[in-house]
Amino acid sequence: MPAKELSPIEVYQLLPGTNCKECEETNCMAFAAKLVNREATLHECTPLLEPKYKEAFDKLWALLKPSIRAVEVGTGERKVTLGGEYVLHRHEFTYFNPTAIAIDVSDEMPEEEFEARIKTATDFKYDYIGMTLTLDMLAIRSTSNDPEIFAAAVRKAAGLTDLPLILCVTNPAVMESGLSAVGERKPLIYAATKDNWKEMADLALMYHCPLVVSAPFDLDSLKSLARTLWEYGVEDLVLDPGTQIEDGISATLDNFTMLRWNAINLEEEHLGFPLLGTPITAWAEKAVDPMINEWNEVVVSSSLITRFADALVIHGVSGWSLLPLVILRQNLYTDPRKPVAVEAEVITFGEPDENSPVLLTTNFALTYYTVASDIESAKVDCYLMVVDSEGISVESAVAGRKMTAETVAEAIKEFKVGDLVKHRHLLIPGRAARLSGEIQEASGWNVIVGPMDSSGIAGYIDEKWPPEPE
């Protein structure tokens, strides 16, 4: 049953109904609501794990399991989950597991380049409105088709990174040499085809690794292979329907869309697996300028992120190509049910004293980090009081009564702002000007209306702080 159509009552009727609070909820109905919202798991209900509730557990799992199977790659803190999605469109519910981005290396790559690319993939980090964006996996390709060379490259890469690995070769003998080196790290095996599926399936079962099924631009063969492998015993599958650039982008996106549509809306069981795209194909033909290859790769990568790809293998490592991808991905995979918010508190900037300004903003992450960046850039010594507006921006919070004179006055008391300074002046954003009189009356503080944009804070304070005595 699609997640958007499931009600807490349907789940509650299958729970033990003991209200035992082992799940840390007040009663079973509250736990049922969290299950429907995918904020809890069945294993948190201790009584449900008892043998006598096995039938109920199985029925609940059938109701709650994602339409797209969740497949784990790697081990430890940096392991990634591919798939595990419930809906076709983000606004219907939410997406859960962001598209994993893998950077490639090959076993014939010069040592210096090999190491540099692994370092880039491992260390890539970008702070974005309070979130740290990273890359996710390393794809090791065998261009030599030599078991010993591939095993050595895999072993070396494993020693240089803790990222989950994708081993890329269709020769089962070469693949086995790579798995013998890092099989315990649960790499993703790429790939099983109509010619090698049995040998690759045996390796996947032997090493307990997930397996990619590849049948480029032949969806019937892809479905047939997936079904064959599932019946053979390989359950953790990832589908590769093929990736083309330029004139082939349309067909590529159509295939990804049809696979996800059929898996979720038509509930075709043997298509309900994560999808892997290979934008790296943009480098198959060398352009006059490598930047053209990288540009084409970014175009198809961004398209696939929006069209249901659960993992991508790319080659370009320039900042200008990676940043748009990780930011686009993050924006798609934030929960539309929950505004991106920061904690409500008082933040200290620089070295303020008892005479320093007290500023006000909301806890909408984008607003907060914009204001904080402008204050830090201007080197303003001040206190910034972040008020809980349920993650809504200043103007919207004022209009929607999510930030009121009462909530501001309560925050001043809760955070003991009066103990930080000896004055009683509060500088509020220009977009909250309509609340100035109400805040002054509710809090007893003198309210000063500041600039409309936080970029004007520095100039405003230079000119008008401290305020004239009343």
N, C-alpha and C positions, 0 to 999 in steps of 0.2 A: 504494500500500500504506500503511495507517495506520502512523504513526510507532511506535506501541507494539508493532507486530508485526514490525518490521524488525530483523534481527540484524546485527552487525558482519561476520559471515562472508559474508553475501550481498553486502555492499558491498566487502569485501576482494577477493573473487573478480573484481571488475570493475576494480580498481585496477591500475596498471602493474606493481606488485610489485617496483619497483627498490630500495626501502628507501634512497632517496637522501637523505633527511632535509631536503629542500628545504622541507618543510612544518613543520620544526622538531620533528618527532616522531621517536622512535627507529626506528620501522619503519612499514610500511604498515598493519599490523594496528592499531597504536595510533592511526593517523590515521583508519582506518575506524571505530573506536570513537567518536572525537570527531565524525565526520560523523553517525553514528547519533544521538548526543546533541545534535546541532545546535550544537556548540561550535566547528566549523570549516566552511569552505565549499570547494566543489570547486575553486575558482580558486586555492586555496593549494597544490594539487598541480601543480607546474610541468610534469612530464612529461604529465599528463592533458590539457594544453592543446595538445599537439602534434597535427597533423592525423591521424596514424595511430591516435590513440586517440579519434577523434571518436565512433565508434559506442559505445564504452564510456562516454564522457562523457554521451551522450544517454540511455543506459540508466540511468546513475547519477542523472541529473537527474530522470528519470521516477520513480525510486524515492524520491528525497529531497525533491522539491519539495513545498511545503506544500499541503494540501487546499484552503486558502483563499489565493487569489493575494495576494501582497504588493504593495500599491499605494503608491507614494511621492507625497506632496504637499508642494510647496514645495522650496526649495533652501537650501544652506548648513547651518549648525550646528543650526538649529531645524526642519529639515524633519521630517516625521512619516511613519511607515510604518503604513498601515492593513492589517489582515488579517495574512497570513503565518502563520496558525495551522494546527496539525496535528491537534488532538484536540478532541473535543466537551467533555470534562470535564477540568478542571485537574489532578485527581489522576492522570489517565492518563499525563501527560507533563509539560507545563507550558504556560502561555500566554506568548507572546513580546512582542507589541506592545500596550501598554495602550490602552484606549479613548481616543481623542483627543476632547477637549472644546473646542468652539468657542463663543465668545461672539458674539452678533450685533450689528450696527449696520445702519441703513438710510440710503438716500441722501437721505431727507427729514427726518432727525433734526436737531434743533437743534445747532448747532456745538459748544456747550459740552458737551452730553450725548454727542455723537459722539466728541469727543476724550477725555472722561472714561472712557467705556466701553472705548475702545481702550487707554488707559493701564492700566486695571484688568486687562484680559486679558493685556497684555504684561508687567506688573510683578508679577502675582500670584505669590506664593512662600510656601511653608510648609515649615518644617523638621520632619521626622517621622522619628524614630529613625535619624538619620544620612542620610536621603534628603531631597532638595529636591523638593517637589511643586509643579508648575506647571500652567498651562493651555496649550493647544496650538495653537489656530487662531483665526482671526477670520473670521466669516461676514458678508459684505456683501450686504444684500438691496436689490433695486430695488423700492421701493414707488411710485416716480414713473413707471416704465415709459418713461423718457425717456433715450435714449442719452447725451446730453451731460451730464445731471445724474448719471447713474450713473458715467460715465467720470471725472467730476470727483471724486466721492466715493471711487471706487476708488483714484484717483491720490493723493488726500489720505491715505487710510488706509495705503497702501503707504509713504508718507513718514513715518508715525508709528509703524510697527511692523515688526519683522522676522519676525513670526509668519507661517506659511503661511496662505493665503487660500482661502476658499470664496466663489465668486461665485454669487449666488442670483437667478436670473431665468429664466423659461421663454421669453421673447421672444428669438429668435436675434439680431436686430439689436441689441438692448440688450446682450446677452451679448458680442457681438463688440466693442462699444465698450469694455466693461470689459477684455476680453482684450487689446485693442490697447494698453491702458495698463500692464498688468502680466503679459502673457503669458509673459515670460521668467522669471517667478517660479514658474511651474508651479502655478497655482491649481487647485483642484478645481471643475469646472464642475457647477452644479446648476440644471437637471436636464434630461435627455432624457426625453420622454414619447412616447406613441403618435402625437401630433400633430406633434412637432418633431424627432423622432429623427434624421432625415437631416441637417438643418441643424446640429444640435448635434454630430453625429458629425464632420461636415466641420470644424467649429471645433476639436474635440478633436484631430483629426489635423493640422490646420494649425499649432496652437500646442503640440502634443505635451503635452497636459494630460489628466489623468484625468477621467472623466465619470461622473456619478451617473445611474443609470437609475431612474426613478420611475413606479410603478404602484400607488398606494395601495390596499391590501386586495384586490388581484387578482394572486395569485401566478402564475397561468398567463400573464397578460399580461406580468408582470415577467420570467419566464423566457424568453418569446418575444422580448421586446425585447432582453434580454441576449444571446441567441443571434444575433439579427439584427445587433446592433452588433458583436459579436465577428467574425462573418463579413464584416462591412463593413470590418474592420481596426482597430477600437478594442479594444485588449486590456486597458487599465487601467480597469476598470469598478468602480463601487461601487453596491450595490443599496439602494434605499429602498422598503421594503414598506409604509410608512405608519405613523403613530403617532397614537394616540388616548389620551385620559386618562379617568379615572373609569370609567364603564361599558365603555369601549373598551379598557381596559388588557389584559383577558384575551385578546381577539382579537389585539392588538398583540404580546403575548409569544408567543402560539401561532405567529404568522407568523414571527417571528424564530427561534424554536426549530425550526420545520419547515425553514426555509431552511438553517440550519446543520446540522441532522441529515441532510438529503438531500445536502448538499454533502460531508460527511465520511463518514457511514456508508453512504450509497448511491452515493457518488462521482459525483453528477450534475455534470458538468463545467461546464455553463452556469449553475450556481448557486454555484460555488466562488469567490465574490467577497466582499470586505468588505461589512458591513452598516452603514447609516447610519440613526440615529434622530433624530427631530425633536421632542423634548419641548417645544420652544418653542410647540407647538400649545396648550399649557396656557394661553397668554395670548390665545387667539383670542377668548374671551368675557371681558370685564372683570368681575371680581368686585367686591363691595362694598369689600373690602379687598385691595389688590394682594398682600398676604402670602399670601392663599389661592391665587392664581395661582402664586406662587413655590413654595408648598408642594406643589401638585399637580405642578409641573414636577420637583421633586426626587424625588417618589415614583416617577414614571415613569422618570426618569433613572437612579435607583439600580436599578430593576427591569431596565432595558435593559442596564446594565453587567454585571449577573449573567446576562443572557440574550443574550450574544454580540454586542452592538452594538460595532462597531469605531470608530465616531465618533458624537458627539452634537452637535446644535446647540441651545443653550439661551439664554435671555434674562436670567434672574436673576443678579445679581452680588453679592448679600449674602454676607457671610462665613459666616453660619449655613447657607446653602444650598450653597456651594461646598466647604467643608471636608469634610462627610460624603462627597461624591462623590469627591474626590481621594484621601481615605484609604481608602474602600471599594475604589476602583480599584487602589490600590497593594497592598492586602492580597491581592487576587485575582491580581495579576500578578507577585507574587514567585514565585521558582522553588521549588516544594515539595521539590525534590531537594536544595536547598542552604539550610541555615538562614541567616537574616539575621545576619551577624556583622560585628564590627569587628576591626581589627588588634590583635594581642596586643603590648602595649608598656607602658611606665610613663608615666602621664599626670601632669603637674604642675598642681595647683590652687592658685591664690593665689600666695603667696610663701613656700613652705616652706623650712626650714633643716635643719641636721643633726639637730635634735631633733624634727622634725615626724613625725606618724604615717605609717606605711606601711599602706595598706589593700589588700585583695584582692577581685577579682571575676572573672567569666568574660567571654568575648568575645561572648556572645549580645547582639545589638544592643539589644533592649528592656531587658535587665538593665543593660547599661552606661549607656545614656542616662538611665535612671531614677536610678541611683546618682549619675551625674555631675550631674544636675539637682539632686538633694538636697544634694550637697556644695557646689555653686555657690550655691544659695539660702541655705545656712547660712554661707557665706563661711568655710569650713574650709580652712586652709592645710595641705596634705598631699600625699602621693604615692599614686597609685592604680595598683596593678600589675594589668594585665589579662592573664589567663592564657588560652591557647588551649584552649578546651573543645569545639572543633569547632562553635561557634555554639549551644551548649546552655546553658540556665539553670543556676544554681548547684545547686539541689536535684537536678535531673535529671542534671547532669554528675557529681555525687558518686555518685548511685545507679548510673549507667551506666558508672562508671569512666572518664569522659572528662576529669575533673579528679581527679588523685591526688596523694598526697604527693610522689611523684617528679616529676610535671610542675610542681608548685609550686616544688620545690627547684631544678629545672633553670631555671625562669623567673627565680628570684632570682639565679642565677649569670649567665644569659644577659644580663639587663638591668642587671647590676652594681648591684643595689639597695644592696649594702653600701657602695658608694662615695658614695651619696647621703646616708646618715645614719650617725651614730656609734653609735646604739643598735642592738639586734638584737631588736626587737619587731615582730611582724606581726599586724595586726588582720584576722581573717577573718570572713565573714558567719556569722550564727547558724545558717543552713541548712547550713553546712559543718562544724558542730561535731564531727561524728564523725571528721573527719580531723585534728583538732587535735594529737593525740598523735603521729600518723604524720608530719605535716608537721614538727613540732618535732624528731623524731628524724632525719628525712631531711635537713633543712636546717640544723639547729643554731640556729635562731632560736626565741625565745620566742613561742609562739603564744597570742594572746588572742582569745577568742570574743566577737564583737561582737553587735549587735542582730539580730533576725530580719529586720527591714525597714530599708532604707537611710534611711528618714525619721527613724530614731532615732540616726543616726551623730553628729549635732551634739551632742545631749544626752549621748550616751555619752562622747564625747571631752572635753566640758566637765567631766564628773564623774570620769572614770577615766584621763585622760591627763595626765602620764606615769604609767605603771603603777608599782606599788610595787616596789622592788628585791627581787630574790629572795634 
